[in-house]
Structures are given as C-alpha cells and as structure tokens.
Amino acid sequence: MFITNLKFILKSFLLPPCFFFLVLLILIALGIRKKPLKIAGYLVVSLFYLLATPLLSRTLTGSLEQKVSSLQDFAEDKAQVIVVLGGGRRAFAPELGGKDGLNQASLSRVIWGAKLHKKLKKPILVSGGNPLADGVSEAKMMADTLKTLFSIDNVWLEESSYNTEDNAVYARKFLNKQGIDRVILVTTALHMPRAVLE
C-alpha cells in the first residue's frame, strides 16, 4: 500500500501541471533574476500556457489516441464479456451529498459499457480499486451506477486494482476462473493504447 501511495504522489508531482510549478519554484529558489534563469522561467510559463490551450492540448492528445472501435463494430462480436476500466473518482461531490463519485472519464466508460451490454447481452466486469483506501472502490461505484441508471445489476466487480497494469492482472485472474479469455475493453480513447498494451 505504501508503494502504491508513493507512486500516486510522485505521479501527481511529475506530470503537468504540478511539474511546471515545481520547475518555477526551483528557478525562483535559484534566483530567477539571473538572465538565463529568467529566460527559463518565461519559457516554462509559456509552455504551461500553450499546453492549456485547446488547440495544442487536442493536437497532443489526438496524437496519442489510436483508432478505436465504435458501437456499430460490435454487431456479432465473439467476446465473452465487457470489461469496463475505472478512470478515477470525484472527491466530495456536492450532488452526492459530499460523498465520492465517479469522475467524467469513469462515467463515460460506464455509459458505453451499458450501451454495449444492451446491444450484445454480454456480462460486464467493472475494474477499479480504491488507491487511497478511504471509502468505496471505483468498481463498486460503477456497478451502483449501472444498476441505478441502466437497471443492470448482474455485474462482476474487480476491486483490487490501483492502476492500468493492476486492471489487466486482476481482471485476467478473475476471468480465467470463469473460463473467459476474450473481452471487449471499454475505456477512453486516450487511455486505450496503454490499456491494450497491459
């Protein structure tokens, strides 16, 4: 658990936007008034701004996304189960009375999993643990959403995973016991290359 929490914290600090703030703090500590450091500071702020603009951010994320199958591609798929990966949670959601809820990525995945289930009549496995161990797992939240919004209550839960690699390992372990080796993977397009790789 300690290693998982440490990875989560490090990831938060090493990825944008925290990374840019860390660089700026280091530059300030070194004395940003010196000309080379001042130029570096302007460069970091400019890069931070550019990455926040829709044009550049969409271009970069689009380059990471691969072509993914649409709902129409699954007319007679031979997969035995639909695996929906958790994509994160919203802490203290006011519309849920301050409880944690699914974030936009997780909710989008649940909706597409439900659409596929209605179309193909395949069982669903939701995969997602609780990395901070402070409440309900993402898998449980997804299963509750499937039941509440779509009246789908026969859902398998994999609640041990903390990341995409864990999703693959624990989902496979569970599905092997069921004799299942072919799945439809539901996630967001940006996450699909890494999810398929795992």
Rosetta blueprint (number, residue, H / E / L):
1 M L
2 F H
3 I H
4 T H
5 N H
6 L H
7 K H
8 F H
9 I H
10 L H
11 K H
12 S H
13 F H
14 L H
15 L L
16 P L
17 P L
18 C H
19 F H
20 F H
21 F H
22 L H
23 V H
24 L H
25 L H
26 I H
27 L H
28 I H
29 A H
30 L H
31 G L
32 I L
33 R L
34 K L
35 K H
36 P H
37 L H
38 K H
39 I H
40 A H
41 G H
42 Y H
43 L H
44 V H
45 V H
46 S H
47 L H
48 F H
49 Y H
50 L H
51 L H
52 A H
53 T L
54 P H
55 L H
56 L H
57 S H
58 R H
59 T H
60 L H
61 T H
62 G H
63 S H
64 L H
65 E L
66 Q L
67 K L
68 V L
69 S L
70 S L
71 L H
72 Q H
73 D H
74 F H
75 A L
76 E L
77 D L
78 K L
79 A L
80 Q L
81 V E
82 I E
83 V E
84 V E
85 L E
86 G L
87 G L
88 G L
89 R E
90 R E
91 A E
92 F E
93 A E
94 P H
95 E H
96 L H
97 G L
98 G L
99 K E
100 D E
101 G E
102 L E
103 N L
104 Q H
105 A H
106 S H
107 L H
108 S H
109 R H
110 V H
111 I H
112 W H
113 G H
114 A H
115 K H
116 L H
117 H H
118 K H
119 K H
120 L H
121 K L
122 K L
123 P L
124 I E
125 L E
126 V E
127 S E
128 G L
129 G L
130 N L
131 P L
132 L L
133 A L
134 D L
135 G L
136 V L
137 S L
138 E H
139 A H
140 K H
141 M H
142 M H
143 A H
144 D H
145 T H
146 L H
147 K H
148 T H
149 L H
150 F H
151 S L
152 I L
153 D L
154 N L
155 V E
156 W E
157 L E
158 E E
159 E L
160 S L
161 S L
162 Y L
163 N L
164 T H
165 E H
166 D H
167 N H
168 A H
169 V H
170 Y H
171 A H
172 R H
173 K H
174 F H
175 L H
176 N H
177 K H
178 Q L
179 G L
180 I L
181 D L
182 R L
183 V E
184 I E
185 L E
186 V E
187 T L
188 T L
189 A L
190 L L
191 H L
192 M H
193 P H
194 R H
195 A H
196 V H
197 L H
198 E L
